[in-house]
Amino acid sequence: MGSVVVKLDRLQALLVDLEQLGIPDLPAVRVALAVGLFRGGSASAGFAARVAGKPLA
């Protein structure tokens, strides 16, 4: 089940549990998401590592 965030009748965010989507290679998706967030400046290296499920080193 997901959640929707609406502000002034405009969709702001859709929160989805990735594990419930049935993605065949979820670890690869988590790494790609983490890299994208880090490269885009939206996440620190530590947070990106946690998203990816990898050690910071």
PDB file of N, CA, C, O and CB in Angstrom:
ATOM      1  N   MET A   1       0.842  -1.177   0.000  1.00  0.00           N
ATOM      2  CA  MET A   1       0.000   0.000   0.000  1.00  0.00           C
ATOM      3  C   MET A   1       0.883   1.235   0.000  1.00  0.00           C
ATOM      4  O   MET A   1       1.943   1.242   0.627  1.00  0.00           O
ATOM      5  CB  MET A   1      -0.956   0.001   1.212  1.00  0.00           C
ATOM      6  N   GLY A   2       0.471   2.241  -0.673  1.00  0.00           N
ATOM      7  CA  GLY A   2       1.239   3.469  -0.771  1.00  0.00           C
ATOM      8  C   GLY A   2       0.500   4.631  -0.131  1.00  0.00           C
ATOM      9  O   GLY A   2      -0.641   4.499   0.312  1.00  0.00           O
ATOM     10  N   SER A   3       1.165   5.750  -0.095  1.00  0.00           N
ATOM     11  CA  SER A   3       0.582   6.972   0.435  1.00  0.00           C
ATOM     12  C   SER A   3       0.744   8.083  -0.588  1.00  0.00           C
ATOM     13  O   SER A   3       1.702   8.097  -1.361  1.00  0.00           O
ATOM     14  CB  SER A   3       1.236   7.363   1.781  1.00  0.00           C
ATOM     15  N   VAL A   4      -0.191   9.002  -0.585  1.00  0.00           N
ATOM     16  CA  VAL A   4      -0.169  10.127  -1.497  1.00  0.00           C
ATOM     17  C   VAL A   4      -0.071  11.406  -0.674  1.00  0.00           C
ATOM     18  O   VAL A   4      -0.767  11.564   0.329  1.00  0.00           O
ATOM     19  CB  VAL A   4      -1.427  10.138  -2.413  1.00  0.00           C
ATOM     20  N   VAL A   5       0.797  12.315  -1.106  1.00  0.00           N
ATOM     21  CA  VAL A   5       0.940  13.613  -0.449  1.00  0.00           C
ATOM     22  C   VAL A   5       0.425  14.668  -1.430  1.00  0.00           C
ATOM     23  O   VAL A   5       0.925  14.799  -2.548  1.00  0.00           O
ATOM     24  CB  VAL A   5       2.446  13.896  -0.023  1.00  0.00           C
ATOM     25  N   VAL A   6      -0.587  15.415  -0.981  1.00  0.00           N
ATOM     26  CA  VAL A   6      -1.216  16.436  -1.820  1.00  0.00           C
ATOM     27  C   VAL A   6      -1.105  17.779  -1.114  1.00  0.00           C
ATOM     28  O   VAL A   6      -1.318  17.877   0.094  1.00  0.00           O
ATOM     29  CB  VAL A   6      -2.711  16.085  -2.120  1.00  0.00           C
ATOM     30  N   LYS A   7      -0.766  18.821  -1.885  1.00  0.00           N
ATOM     31  CA  LYS A   7      -0.696  20.176  -1.346  1.00  0.00           C
ATOM     32  C   LYS A   7      -1.430  21.085  -2.316  1.00  0.00           C
ATOM     33  O   LYS A   7      -1.097  21.143  -3.499  1.00  0.00           O
ATOM     34  CB  LYS A   7       0.793  20.644  -1.133  1.00  0.00           C
ATOM     35  N   LEU A   8      -2.427  21.792  -1.812  1.00  0.00           N
ATOM     36  CA  LEU A   8      -3.238  22.689  -2.640  1.00  0.00           C
ATOM     37  C   LEU A   8      -3.799  21.964  -3.866  1.00  0.00           C
ATOM     38  O   LEU A   8      -3.744  22.476  -4.984  1.00  0.00           O
ATOM     39  CB  LEU A   8      -2.405  23.899  -3.084  1.00  0.00           C
ATOM     40  N   ASP A   9      -4.332  20.778  -3.638  1.00  0.00           N
ATOM     41  CA  ASP A   9      -4.946  19.942  -4.678  1.00  0.00           C
ATOM     42  C   ASP A   9      -3.987  19.513  -5.777  1.00  0.00           C
ATOM     43  O   ASP A   9      -4.421  19.146  -6.870  1.00  0.00           O
ATOM     44  CB  ASP A   9      -6.088  20.674  -5.294  1.00  0.00           C
ATOM     45  N   ARG A  10      -2.678  19.555  -5.498  1.00  0.00           N
ATOM     46  CA  ARG A  10      -1.684  19.097  -6.461  1.00  0.00           C
ATOM     47  C   ARG A  10      -0.892  17.946  -5.853  1.00  0.00           C
ATOM     48  O   ARG A  10      -0.468  18.016  -4.699  1.00  0.00           O
ATOM     49  CB  ARG A  10      -0.740  20.255  -6.883  1.00  0.00           C
ATOM     50  N   LEU A  11      -0.698  16.903  -6.623  1.00  0.00           N
ATOM     51  CA  LEU A  11       0.090  15.765  -6.173  1.00  0.00           C
ATOM     52  C   LEU A  11       1.527  16.196  -5.939  1.00  0.00           C
ATOM     53  O   LEU A  11       2.167  16.741  -6.838  1.00  0.00           O
ATOM     54  CB  LEU A  11       0.029  14.617  -7.193  1.00  0.00           C
ATOM     55  N   GLN A  12       2.038  15.954  -4.738  1.00  0.00           N
ATOM     56  CA  GLN A  12       3.408  16.320  -4.396  1.00  0.00           C
ATOM     57  C   GLN A  12       4.318  15.096  -4.344  1.00  0.00           C
ATOM     58  O   GLN A  12       5.492  15.175  -4.704  1.00  0.00           O
ATOM     59  CB  GLN A  12       3.439  17.050  -3.058  1.00  0.00           C
ATOM     60  N   ALA A  13       3.775  13.965  -3.896  1.00  0.00           N
ATOM     61  CA  ALA A  13       4.605  12.770  -3.746  1.00  0.00           C
ATOM     62  C   ALA A  13       3.722  11.535  -3.698  1.00  0.00           C
ATOM     63  O   ALA A  13       2.562  11.585  -3.288  1.00  0.00           O
ATOM     64  CB  ALA A  13       5.481  12.860  -2.475  1.00  0.00           C
ATOM     65  N   LEU A  14       4.301  10.438  -4.126  1.00  0.00           N
ATOM     66  CA  LEU A  14       3.671   9.128  -4.037  1.00  0.00           C
ATOM     67  C   LEU A  14       4.668   8.216  -3.354  1.00  0.00           C
ATOM     68  O   LEU A  14       5.747   7.952  -3.886  1.00  0.00           O
ATOM     69  CB  LEU A  14       3.248   8.575  -5.453  1.00  0.00           C
ATOM     70  N   LEU A  15       4.311   7.735  -2.180  1.00  0.00           N
ATOM     71  CA  LEU A  15       5.197   6.876  -1.402  1.00  0.00           C
ATOM     72  C   LEU A  15       4.801   5.418  -1.616  1.00  0.00           C
ATOM     73  O   LEU A  15       3.656   5.029  -1.385  1.00  0.00           O
ATOM     74  CB  LEU A  15       5.146   7.247   0.107  1.00  0.00           C
ATOM     75  N   VAL A  16       5.762   4.627  -2.057  1.00  0.00           N
ATOM     76  CA  VAL A  16       5.497   3.230  -2.375  1.00  0.00           C
ATOM     77  C   VAL A  16       6.557   2.359  -1.709  1.00  0.00           C
ATOM     78  O   VAL A  16       7.743   2.685  -1.749  1.00  0.00           O
ATOM     79  CB  VAL A  16       5.477   3.002  -3.914  1.00  0.00           C
ATOM     80  N   ASP A  17       6.142   1.269  -1.107  1.00  0.00           N
ATOM     81  CA  ASP A  17       7.068   0.304  -0.527  1.00  0.00           C
ATOM     82  C   ASP A  17       7.661  -0.516  -1.668  1.00  0.00           C
ATOM     83  O   ASP A  17       6.965  -1.328  -2.277  1.00  0.00           O
ATOM     84  CB  ASP A  17       6.354  -0.617   0.528  1.00  0.00           C
ATOM     85  N   LEU A  18       8.934  -0.309  -1.956  1.00  0.00           N
ATOM     86  CA  LEU A  18       9.574  -0.978  -3.093  1.00  0.00           C
ATOM     87  C   LEU A  18       9.498  -2.494  -2.994  1.00  0.00           C
ATOM     88  O   LEU A  18       9.398  -3.178  -4.012  1.00  0.00           O
ATOM     89  CB  LEU A  18      11.021  -0.552  -3.198  1.00  0.00           C
ATOM     90  N   GLU A  19       9.544  -3.022  -1.780  1.00  0.00           N
ATOM     91  CA  GLU A  19       9.515  -4.475  -1.612  1.00  0.00           C
ATOM     92  C   GLU A  19       8.171  -5.076  -2.015  1.00  0.00           C
ATOM     93  O   GLU A  19       8.102  -6.261  -2.340  1.00  0.00           O
ATOM     94  CB  GLU A  19       9.827  -4.837  -0.171  1.00  0.00           C
ATOM     95  N   GLN A  20       7.116  -4.290  -2.000  1.00  0.00           N
ATOM     96  CA  GLN A  20       5.794  -4.807  -2.358  1.00  0.00           C
ATOM     97  C   GLN A  20       5.510  -4.715  -3.855  1.00  0.00           C
ATOM     98  O   GLN A  20       4.472  -5.193  -4.312  1.00  0.00           O
ATOM     99  CB  GLN A  20       4.727  -4.056  -1.595  1.00  0.00           C
ATOM    100  N   LEU A  21       6.414  -4.110  -4.624  1.00  0.00           N
ATOM    101  CA  LEU A  21       6.190  -3.962  -6.053  1.00  0.00           C
ATOM    102  C   LEU A  21       6.527  -5.224  -6.843  1.00  0.00           C
ATOM    103  O   LEU A  21       6.132  -5.353  -8.002  1.00  0.00           O
ATOM    104  CB  LEU A  21       7.001  -2.813  -6.574  1.00  0.00           C
ATOM    105  N   GLY A  22       7.244  -6.145  -6.232  1.00  0.00           N
ATOM    106  CA  GLY A  22       7.597  -7.383  -6.926  1.00  0.00           C
ATOM    107  C   GLY A  22       8.677  -7.181  -7.979  1.00  0.00           C
ATOM    108  O   GLY A  22       8.699  -7.894  -8.982  1.00  0.00           O
ATOM    109  N   ILE A  23       9.557  -6.239  -7.769  1.00  0.00           N
ATOM    110  CA  ILE A  23      10.652  -5.980  -8.708  1.00  0.00           C
ATOM    111  C   ILE A  23      11.631  -7.147  -8.635  1.00  0.00           C
ATOM    112  O   ILE A  23      12.076  -7.509  -7.546  1.00  0.00           O
ATOM    113  CB  ILE A  23      11.372  -4.621  -8.388  1.00  0.00           C
ATOM    114  N   PRO A  24      11.975  -7.743  -9.785  1.00  0.00           N
ATOM    115  CA  PRO A  24      12.835  -8.929  -9.767  1.00  0.00           C
ATOM    116  C   PRO A  24      14.246  -8.672  -9.229  1.00  0.00           C
ATOM    117  O   PRO A  24      14.798  -9.551  -8.568  1.00  0.00           O
ATOM    118  CB  PRO A  24      12.935  -9.487 -11.151  1.00  0.00           C
ATOM    119  N   ASP A  25      14.851  -7.511  -9.483  1.00  0.00           N
ATOM    120  CA  ASP A  25      16.205  -7.225  -9.012  1.00  0.00           C
ATOM    121  C   ASP A  25      16.189  -5.974  -8.144  1.00  0.00           C
ATOM    122  O   ASP A  25      16.789  -4.955  -8.489  1.00  0.00           O
ATOM    123  CB  ASP A  25      17.182  -7.050 -10.205  1.00  0.00           C
ATOM    124  N   LEU A  26      15.502  -6.063  -7.026  1.00  0.00           N
ATOM    125  CA  LEU A  26      15.348  -4.918  -6.128  1.00  0.00           C
ATOM    126  C   LEU A  26      16.686  -4.355  -5.643  1.00  0.00           C
ATOM    127  O   LEU A  26      16.815  -3.133  -5.556  1.00  0.00           O
ATOM    128  CB  LEU A  26      14.509  -5.316  -4.937  1.00  0.00           C
ATOM    129  N   PRO A  27      17.678  -5.173  -5.326  1.00  0.00           N
ATOM    130  CA  PRO A  27      18.962  -4.591  -4.912  1.00  0.00           C
ATOM    131  C   PRO A  27      19.572  -3.664  -5.975  1.00  0.00           C
ATOM    132  O   PRO A  27      20.143  -2.631  -5.627  1.00  0.00           O
ATOM    133  CB  PRO A  27      19.947  -5.703  -4.587  1.00  0.00           C
ATOM    134  N   ALA A  28      19.462  -4.011  -7.242  1.00  0.00           N
ATOM    135  CA  ALA A  28      19.993  -3.160  -8.310  1.00  0.00           C
ATOM    136  C   ALA A  28      19.203  -1.863  -8.409  1.00  0.00           C
ATOM    137  O   ALA A  28      19.778  -0.811  -8.688  1.00  0.00           O
ATOM    138  CB  ALA A  28      19.964  -3.901  -9.657  1.00  0.00           C
ATOM    139  N   VAL A  29      17.906  -1.920  -8.187  1.00  0.00           N
ATOM    140  CA  VAL A  29      17.074  -0.715  -8.218  1.00  0.00           C
ATOM    141  C   VAL A  29      17.450   0.204  -7.065  1.00  0.00           C
ATOM    142  O   VAL A  29      17.524   1.420  -7.236  1.00  0.00           O
ATOM    143  CB  VAL A  29      15.571  -1.079  -8.148  1.00  0.00           C
ATOM    144  N   ARG A  30      17.690  -0.374  -5.892  1.00  0.00           N
ATOM    145  CA  ARG A  30      18.079   0.427  -4.733  1.00  0.00           C
ATOM    146  C   ARG A  30      19.416   1.132  -4.971  1.00  0.00           C
ATOM    147  O   ARG A  30      19.578   2.296  -4.605  1.00  0.00           O
ATOM    148  CB  ARG A  30      18.164  -0.455  -3.481  1.00  0.00           C
ATOM    149  N   VAL A  31      20.376   0.426  -5.586  1.00  0.00           N
ATOM    150  CA  VAL A  31      21.676   1.025  -5.898  1.00  0.00           C
ATOM    151  C   VAL A  31      21.495   2.161  -6.908  1.00  0.00           C
ATOM    152  O   VAL A  31      22.059   3.241  -6.731  1.00  0.00           O
ATOM    153  CB  VAL A  31      22.658  -0.048  -6.453  1.00  0.00           C
ATOM    154  N   ALA A  32      20.720   1.924  -7.953  1.00  0.00           N
ATOM    155  CA  ALA A  32      20.499   2.960  -8.971  1.00  0.00           C
ATOM    156  C   ALA A  32      19.818   4.184  -8.369  1.00  0.00           C
ATOM    157  O   ALA A  32      20.179   5.315  -8.695  1.00  0.00           O
ATOM    158  CB  ALA A  32      19.651   2.404 -10.129  1.00  0.00           C
ATOM    159  N   LEU A  33      18.849   3.973  -7.502  1.00  0.00           N
ATOM    160  CA  LEU A  33      18.178   5.087  -6.833  1.00  0.00           C
ATOM    161  C   LEU A  33      19.163   5.862  -5.963  1.00  0.00           C
ATOM    162  O   LEU A  33      19.176   7.093  -5.980  1.00  0.00           O
ATOM    163  CB  LEU A  33      17.003   4.576  -5.982  1.00  0.00           C
ATOM    164  N   ALA A  34      19.979   5.147  -5.211  1.00  0.00           N
ATOM    165  CA  ALA A  34      20.955   5.783  -4.335  1.00  0.00           C
ATOM    166  C   ALA A  34      21.959   6.609  -5.136  1.00  0.00           C
ATOM    167  O   ALA A  34      22.283   7.733  -4.755  1.00  0.00           O
ATOM    168  CB  ALA A  34      21.685   4.731  -3.500  1.00  0.00           C
ATOM    169  N   VAL A  35      22.444   6.061  -6.231  1.00  0.00           N
ATOM    170  CA  VAL A  35      23.407   6.789  -7.074  1.00  0.00           C
ATOM    171  C   VAL A  35      22.762   8.055  -7.645  1.00  0.00           C
ATOM    172  O   VAL A  35      23.374   9.123  -7.658  1.00  0.00           O
ATOM    173  CB  VAL A  35      23.924   5.881  -8.228  1.00  0.00           C
ATOM    174  N   GLY A  36      21.530   7.922  -8.113  1.00  0.00           N
ATOM    175  CA  GLY A  36      20.829   9.084  -8.660  1.00  0.00           C
ATOM    176  C   GLY A  36      20.619  10.170  -7.628  1.00  0.00           C
ATOM    177  O   GLY A  36      20.809  11.351  -7.920  1.00  0.00           O
ATOM    178  N   LEU A  37      20.229   9.786  -6.427  1.00  0.00           N
ATOM    179  CA  LEU A  37      20.023  10.768  -5.356  1.00  0.00           C
ATOM    180  C   LEU A  37      21.331  11.456  -4.985  1.00  0.00           C
ATOM    181  O   LEU A  37      21.365  12.669  -4.776  1.00  0.00           O
ATOM    182  CB  LEU A  37      19.417  10.092  -4.117  1.00  0.00           C
ATOM    183  N   PHE A  38      22.421  10.667  -4.904  1.00  0.00           N
ATOM    184  CA  PHE A  38      23.722  11.237  -4.538  1.00  0.00           C
ATOM    185  C   PHE A  38      24.238  12.162  -5.633  1.00  0.00           C
ATOM    186  O   PHE A  38      24.668  13.280  -5.349  1.00  0.00           O
ATOM    187  CB  PHE A  38      24.743  10.120  -4.268  1.00  0.00           C
ATOM    188  N   ARG A  39      24.198  11.712  -6.864  1.00  0.00           N
ATOM    189  CA  ARG A  39      24.695  12.540  -7.978  1.00  0.00           C
ATOM    190  C   ARG A  39      23.887  13.830  -8.141  1.00  0.00           C
ATOM    191  O   ARG A  39      24.430  14.872  -8.508  1.00  0.00           O
ATOM    192  CB  ARG A  39      24.656  11.742  -9.286  1.00  0.00           C
ATOM    193  N   GLY A  40      22.598  13.745  -7.864  1.00  0.00           N
ATOM    194  CA  GLY A  40      21.745  14.921  -7.986  1.00  0.00           C
ATOM    195  C   GLY A  40      21.840  15.871  -6.806  1.00  0.00           C
ATOM    196  O   GLY A  40      21.225  16.937  -6.812  1.00  0.00           O
ATOM    197  N   GLY A  41      22.609  15.488  -5.792  1.00  0.00           N
ATOM    198  CA  GLY A  41      22.784  16.344  -4.631  1.00  0.00           C
ATOM    199  C   GLY A  41      21.658  16.272  -3.622  1.00  0.00           C
ATOM    200  O   GLY A  41      21.583  17.098  -2.712  1.00  0.00           O
ATOM    201  N   SER A  42      20.774  15.285  -3.776  1.00  0.00           N
ATOM    202  CA  SER A  42      19.647  15.161  -2.857  1.00  0.00           C
ATOM    203  C   SER A  42      19.942  14.275  -1.656  1.00  0.00           C
ATOM    204  O   SER A  42      19.139  14.201  -0.726  1.00  0.00           O
ATOM    205  CB  SER A  42      18.459  14.622  -3.588  1.00  0.00           C
ATOM    206  N   ALA A  43      21.092  13.599  -1.668  1.00  0.00           N
ATOM    207  CA  ALA A  43      21.429  12.687  -0.582  1.00  0.00           C
ATOM    208  C   ALA A  43      22.927  12.734  -0.318  1.00  0.00           C
ATOM    209  O   ALA A  43      23.735  12.896  -1.232  1.00  0.00           O
ATOM    210  CB  ALA A  43      20.982  11.248  -0.914  1.00  0.00           C
ATOM    211  N   SER A  44      23.270  12.589   0.943  1.00  0.00           N
ATOM    212  CA  SER A  44      24.678  12.483   1.313  1.00  0.00           C
ATOM    213  C   SER A  44      25.183  11.092   0.935  1.00  0.00           C
ATOM    214  O   SER A  44      24.391  10.203   0.623  1.00  0.00           O
ATOM    215  CB  SER A  44      24.881  12.755   2.837  1.00  0.00           C
ATOM    216  N   ALA A  45      26.485  10.909   0.964  1.00  0.00           N
ATOM    217  CA  ALA A  45      27.064   9.599   0.662  1.00  0.00           C
ATOM    218  C   ALA A  45      26.581   8.555   1.670  1.00  0.00           C
ATOM    219  O   ALA A  45      26.298   7.416   1.302  1.00  0.00           O
ATOM    220  CB  ALA A  45      28.607   9.675   0.665  1.00  0.00           C
ATOM    221  N   GLY A  46      26.489   8.944   2.931  1.00  0.00           N
ATOM    222  CA  GLY A  46      26.032   8.007   3.956  1.00  0.00           C
ATOM    223  C   GLY A  46      24.592   7.576   3.748  1.00  0.00           C
ATOM    224  O   GLY A  46      24.269   6.394   3.865  1.00  0.00           O
ATOM    225  N   PHE A  47      23.726   8.537   3.440  1.00  0.00           N
ATOM    226  CA  PHE A  47      22.322   8.198   3.208  1.00  0.00           C
ATOM    227  C   PHE A  47      22.182   7.331   1.963  1.00  0.00           C
ATOM    228  O   PHE A  47      21.418   6.367   1.951  1.00  0.00           O
ATOM    229  CB  PHE A  47      21.472   9.473   3.067  1.00  0.00           C
ATOM    230  N   ALA A  48      22.929   7.682   0.913  1.00  0.00           N
ATOM    231  CA  ALA A  48      22.877   6.891  -0.316  1.00  0.00           C
ATOM    232  C   ALA A  48      23.331   5.460  -0.052  1.00  0.00           C
ATOM    233  O   ALA A  48      22.750   4.515  -0.584  1.00  0.00           O
ATOM    234  CB  ALA A  48      23.747   7.532  -1.410  1.00  0.00           C
ATOM    235  N   ALA A  49      24.351   5.300   0.754  1.00  0.00           N
ATOM    236  CA  ALA A  49      24.824   3.953   1.097  1.00  0.00           C
ATOM    237  C   ALA A  49      23.736   3.168   1.823  1.00  0.00           C
ATOM    238  O   ALA A  49      23.540   1.983   1.553  1.00  0.00           O
ATOM    239  CB  ALA A  49      26.093   4.031   1.968  1.00  0.00           C
ATOM    240  N   ARG A  50      23.041   3.813   2.730  1.00  0.00           N
ATOM    241  CA  ARG A  50      21.953   3.126   3.446  1.00  0.00           C
ATOM    242  C   ARG A  50      20.823   2.753   2.496  1.00  0.00           C
ATOM    243  O   ARG A  50      20.276   1.655   2.595  1.00  0.00           O
ATOM    244  CB  ARG A  50      21.411   4.010   4.584  1.00  0.00           C
ATOM    245  N   VAL A  51      20.462   3.647   1.578  1.00  0.00           N
ATOM    246  CA  VAL A  51      19.417   3.346   0.595  1.00  0.00           C
ATOM    247  C   VAL A  51      19.817   2.139  -0.236  1.00  0.00           C
ATOM    248  O   VAL A  51      18.996   1.268  -0.524  1.00  0.00           O
ATOM    249  CB  VAL A  51      19.153   4.562  -0.317  1.00  0.00           C
ATOM    250  N   ALA A  52      21.099   2.099  -0.622  1.00  0.00           N
ATOM    251  CA  ALA A  52      21.596   1.009  -1.459  1.00  0.00           C
ATOM    252  C   ALA A  52      21.807  -0.277  -0.669  1.00  0.00           C
ATOM    253  O   ALA A  52      21.971  -1.348  -1.253  1.00  0.00           O
ATOM    254  CB  ALA A  52      22.894   1.416  -2.122  1.00  0.00           C
ATOM    255  N   GLY A  53      21.802  -0.174   0.655  1.00  0.00           N
ATOM    256  CA  GLY A  53      22.054  -1.359   1.475  1.00  0.00           C
ATOM    257  C   GLY A  53      23.510  -1.777   1.417  1.00  0.00           C
ATOM    258  O   GLY A  53      23.833  -2.961   1.517  1.00  0.00           O
ATOM    259  N   LYS A  54      24.393  -0.788   1.254  1.00  0.00           N
ATOM    260  CA  LYS A  54      25.824  -1.043   1.133  1.00  0.00           C
ATOM    261  C   LYS A  54      26.573  -0.300   2.237  1.00  0.00           C
ATOM    262  O   LYS A  54      26.072   0.691   2.768  1.00  0.00           O
ATOM    263  CB  LYS A  54      26.344  -0.615  -0.264  1.00  0.00           C
ATOM    264  N   PRO A  55      27.785  -0.781   2.590  1.00  0.00           N
ATOM    265  CA  PRO A  55      28.586  -0.032   3.542  1.00  0.00           C
ATOM    266  C   PRO A  55      29.106   1.246   2.903  1.00  0.00           C
ATOM    267  O   PRO A  55      29.292   1.296   1.687  1.00  0.00           O
ATOM    268  CB  PRO A  55      29.747  -0.884   4.060  1.00  0.00           C
ATOM    269  N   LEU A  56      29.340   2.263   3.692  1.00  0.00           N
ATOM    270  CA  LEU A  56      29.801   3.544   3.169  1.00  0.00           C
ATOM    271  C   LEU A  56      31.158   3.420   2.485  1.00  0.00           C
ATOM    272  O   LEU A  56      31.403   4.066   1.467  1.00  0.00           O
ATOM    273  CB  LEU A  56      29.877   4.569   4.287  1.00  0.00           C
ATOM    274  N   ALA A  57      32.017   2.613   3.028  1.00  0.00           N
ATOM    275  CA  ALA A  57      33.363   2.442   2.433  1.00  0.00           C
ATOM    276  C   ALA A  57      33.229   1.906   1.016  1.00  0.00           C
ATOM    277  O   ALA A  57      34.235   1.691   0.339  1.00  0.00           O
ATOM    278  CB  ALA A  57      34.245   1.476   3.295  1.00  0.00           C
TER     279      ALA A  57
END
